C-alpha cells in the first residue's frame, strides 16, 4: 500500500526510537530502552515501542496497545518542551542496577 492508497483517517507512525535524538539533548541516558507502564491499559514496554506521530517541531507518542497519549515533545528556538502527562511510570535503568 502506498501513501496515495492510505485513507485520510489512517495515519502512519514511526516507532519510539525516533525520539532518541531529541531526548538525548536533555537526558544523559538513552530513554528509548526505559520501561513504561501505560496508566490506561497497563501495557509494560520500552519507550521505543511507542507509536510516534507527527513531524518536527512537534511529535506525539502513543501507547501501541490502547493509543493513549504517552508523551508530547516540541522543539522551539532555544527550548525543548516535554509533556509526560500520560506516561504513567517509567523505569530508567542505571549502571549496575
VOBA-1610 file (N, C-alpha, C; in pm, whole numbers, padded with zeros to 5 digits, always signed):
BEGIN
Unk+00084-00117+00000Unk+00000+00000+00000Unk+00089+00124+00000Unk+00066+00215-00087Unk+00143+00339-00093Unk+00071+00446-00014Unk+00138+00559+00010Unk+00074+00666+00085Unk-00048+00719+00010Unk-00047+00710-00123Unk-00162+00754-00201Unk-00282+00662-00178Unk-00257+00535-00140Unk-00364+00439-00115Unk-00415+00443+00029Unk-00345+00514+00116Unk-00380+00520+00257Unk-00496+00616+00277Unk-00605+00572+00340Unk-00717+00663+00367Unk-00672+00780+00452Unk-00738+00894+00434Unk-00701+01016+00507Unk-00709+00998+00657Unk-00800+00912+00707Unk-00816+00894+00851Unk-00714+00796+00909Unk-00637+00731+00825Unk-00540+00632+00872Unk-00400+00693+00868Unk-00347+00727+00984Unk-00217+00792+00992Unk-00108+00689+01010Unk+00006+00713+00950Unk+00119+00623+00969Unk+00200+00671+01088Unk+00272+00580+01148Unk+00353+00616+01265Unk+00493+00558+01248Unk+00583+00609+01333Unk+00718+00555+01346Unk+00729+00500+01487Unk+00832+00417+01511Unk+00847+00366+01647Unk+00917+00470+01735Unk+00916+00443+01864Unk+00969+00537+01962Unk+01117+00567+01952Unk+01191+00492+01872Unk+01333+00522+01854Unk+01355+00658+01790Unk+01254+00709+01722Unk+01266+00841+01660Unk+01280+00951+01766Unk+01244+00922+01890Unk+01255+01018+02000Unk+01396+01029+02056Unk+01482+00934+02023Unk+01615+00925+02084Unk+01696+01053+02071Unk+01700+01110+01953Unk+01780+01231+01931Unk+01735+01348+02015Unk+01606+01373+02014Unk+01553+01485+02092Unk+01572+01464+02242Unk+01541+01343+02289Unk+01555+01317+02433Unk+01700+01321+02479Unk+01794+01287+02390Unk+01936+01289+02428Unk+01987+01431+02449Unk+01913+01530+02402Unk+01952+01669+02423Unk+01929+01713+02566Unk+01842+01643+02639Unk+01813+01684+02777Unk+01839+01574+02881Unk+01856+01449+02837Unk+01884+01338+02929Unk+02016+01273+02889Unk+02097+01237+02989Unk+02226+01172+02963Unk+02213+01024+02930Unk+02101+00964+02962Unk+02080+00821+02934Unk+01985+00807+02816Unk+01995+00695+02748Unk+01906+00666+02636Unk+01772+00619+02692Unk+01671+00701+02681Unk+01541+00668+02738Unk+01459+00574+02651Unk+01500+00548+02529Unk+01419+00461+02444Unk+01414+00318+02498Unk+01511+00280+02580Unk+01511+00148+02642Unk+01442+00144+02778Unk+01404+00261+02829Unk+01336+00268+02959Unk+01199+00202+02950Unk+01162+00128+03053Unk+01032+00062+03056Unk+00925+00159+03102Unk+00809+00146+03039Unk+00695+00233+03068Unk+00572+00147+03090Unk+00495+00181+03192Unk+00367+00112+03213Unk+00257+00212+03182Unk+00172+00176+03089Unk+00062+00263+03049Unk-00041+00272+03162Unk-00077+00393+03203Unk-00175+00406+03311Unk-00317+00371+03266Unk-00341+00365+03137Unk-00475+00334+03088Unk-00498+00183+03071Unk-00404+00114+03002Unk-00426-00028+02973Unk-00330-00121+03047Unk-00226-00066+03111Unk-00133-00146+03189Unk-00020-00210+03110Unk-00011-00184+02979Unk+00096-00242+02898Unk+00232-00199+02950Unk+00320-00296+02967Unk+00458-00269+03007Unk+00546-00288+02884Unk+00621-00184+02848Unk+00708-00193+02732Unk+00804-00075+02728Unk+00902-00085+02641Unk+01003+00020+02626Unk+00944+00141+02555Unk+01001+00258+02582Unk+00959+00379+02511Unk+00976+00362+02361Unk+01073+00281+02320Unk+01097+00257+02178Unk+00978+00191+02110Unk+00889+00129+02187Unk+00772+00062+02130Unk+00654+00154+02108Unk+00664+00278+02159Unk+00555+00373+02140Unk+00536+00402+01992Unk+00416+00437+01953Unk+00386+00479+01817Unk+00395+00632+01813Unk+00485+00683+01730Unk+00511+00827+01725Unk+00451+00885+01597Unk+00376+00992+01613Unk+00309+01059+01502Unk+00356+01203+01493Unk+00353+01258+01373Unk+00386+01398+01353Unk+00525+01416+01295Unk+00559+01540+01280Unk+00690+01582+01229Unk+00742+01693+01318Unk+00872+01709+01318Unk+00929+01819+01395Unk+00872+01950+01339Unk+00843+02044+01425Unk+00889+02056+01562Unk+00807+01984+01667Unk+00697+01918+01633Unk+00615+01855+01736Unk+00584+01709+01707Unk+00600+01625+01809Unk+00572+01482+01797Unk+00480+01438+01910Unk+00396+01339+01883Unk+00309+01281+01983Unk+00336+01131+01985Unk+00365+01076+02103Unk+00390+00932+02119Unk+00270+00870+02190Unk+00221+00758+02133Unk+00102+00692+02187Unk+00132+00547+02223Unk+00058+00495+02319Unk+00068+00355+02358Unk+00032+00268+02238Unk+00114+00165+02208Unk+00083+00080+02094Unk-00039-00010+02116Unk-00082-00027+02239Unk-00196-00114+02268Unk-00329-00039+02268Unk-00333+00077+02335Unk-00461+00147+02351Unk-00465+00286+02289Unk-00353+00331+02234Unk-00342+00461+02165Unk-00352+00583+02255Unk-00346+00566+02388Unk-00349+00683+02474Unk-00218+00760+02459Unk-00224+00890+02476Unk-00105+00974+02461Unk-00011+00950+02578Unk+00114+00917+02547Unk+00215+00892+02649Unk+00309+01011+02664Unk+00336+01081+02555Unk+00437+01186+02556Unk+00411+01281+02441Unk+00429+01409+02469Unk+00431+01512+02365Unk+00564+01582+02375Unk+00625+01607+02261Unk+00754+01673+02259Unk+00754+01775+02145Unk+00802+01894+02175Unk+00805+02001+02075Unk+00934+02081+02088Unk+00991+02114+01976Unk+01113+02196+01975Unk+01077+02338+01938Unk+01129+02430+02017Unk+01116+02572+01991Unk+01256+02630+01993Unk+01277+02747+01936Unk+01411+02807+01939Unk+01463+02817+02083Unk+01573+02749+02110Unk+01636+02754+02241Unk+01570+02672+02349Unk+01470+02591+02315Unk+01400+02514+02418Unk+01341+02386+02360Unk+01323+02290+02449Unk+01255+02166+02415Unk+01143+02148+02516Unk+01021+02136+02469Unk+00906+02117+02556Unk+00872+01969+02562Unk+00857+01918+02684Unk+00820+01778+02706Unk+00697+01773+02794Unk+00600+01694+02755Unk+00485+01671+02841Unk+00474+01521+02862Unk+00497+01479+02985Unk+00490+01338+03022Unk+00358+01305+03091Unk+00258+01388+03077Unk+00133+01374+03149Unk+00069+01237+03141Unk+00076+01171+03025Unk+00012+01042+03010Unk+00109+00925+03014Unk+00229+00947+03062Unk+00330+00843+03056Unk+00310+00731+03157Unk+00255+00760+03271Unk+00248+00658+03375Unk+00384+00647+03440Unk+00422+00530+03480Unk+00551+00509+03544Unk+00656+00472+03439Unk+00777+00526+03457Unk+00888+00495+03368Unk+01003+00443+03452Unk+01060+00330+03417Unk+01176+00274+03486Unk+01298+00298+03400Unk+01395+00373+03453Unk+01518+00405+03381Unk+01631+00326+03444Unk+01687+00230+03372Unk+01797+00150+03428Unk+01922+00234+03445Unk+01989+00217+03558Unk+02115+00285+03586Unk+02229+00184+03580Unk+02348+00234+03563Unk+02465+00143+03562Unk+02469+00064+03691Unk+02487-00067+03676Unk+02498-00154+03792Unk+02366-00189+03857Unk+02256-00145+03799Unk+02128-00172+03863Unk+02031-00222+03766
//
